[in-house]
């Protein structure tokens, strides 16, 4: 997922950079998180925004949504700026709060419409959150800013937005599917045998069916083994088939699937 936006102060910048490294799938551990928390607390008097940004990010890696909200509420009270909203979006993405994360990164982009890092984050989150019309618009904005290097997601966001406009499926139904995926219970990890390990998204990709234009496969790469991903897919299918309206819209025109990133 997207890295956190560095802060101007030297100490805060170093902590946020380390937080971004810890946020990479599979790299965070309790020792690293505790150290970040301690150093963030020491930074509190000198840089309250940086401190709460780091603490909110650590809370997201602990999958503690309440603490994420708490720390970023304070950070935004002290600095209601584009980078604060962008960092909040990163933390929310870490706990799979996709729709709220998209709203936060949209605010960051609105505050700094020419900042390509915020725009890039907004494009990726629009794809991940099922906001295809917005994604197409954001890609068009990117291409206007950088006409020599069009955004690689442009054709996909265009096709997905066109499918919505052609009534192949609705964005709302896709967002419900993606919401079900994010709410699935964590799998038991073979190496830890603990059920409090949440499964975090590493990346997503969407592909159009060459034999059936307008139908898409949405791959969600998760921090899990292939057997764990298979179990998640089985749970996902069980939930979807119990909701007849989702079998109609999007039906088989938009099919999400988990892919395990671990060996």
Secondary structure, DSSP 8 states (H G I E B T S, - for coil): -------SSHHHHHHHHHHHHHHSTTT--HHHHHHHHHHHHHHTTT-HHHHHHHHHHHHHHTT-HHHHHHHHHHHHHH--SHHHHHHHHHHHHHTT-HHHHHHHHHHHHHHTTT-HHHHHHHHHHHHHHT-HHHHHHHHHHHHHH-TTS--TTHHHHHHHHHHHHTTSS-HHHHHHHHHHHHHS-----TTT--TT----EEEEEEEE-TTSTT-EEEEEEEEEEHHHHHHHHHHHHHHHHT-HHHHHTTGGGEEEEEEEEE-
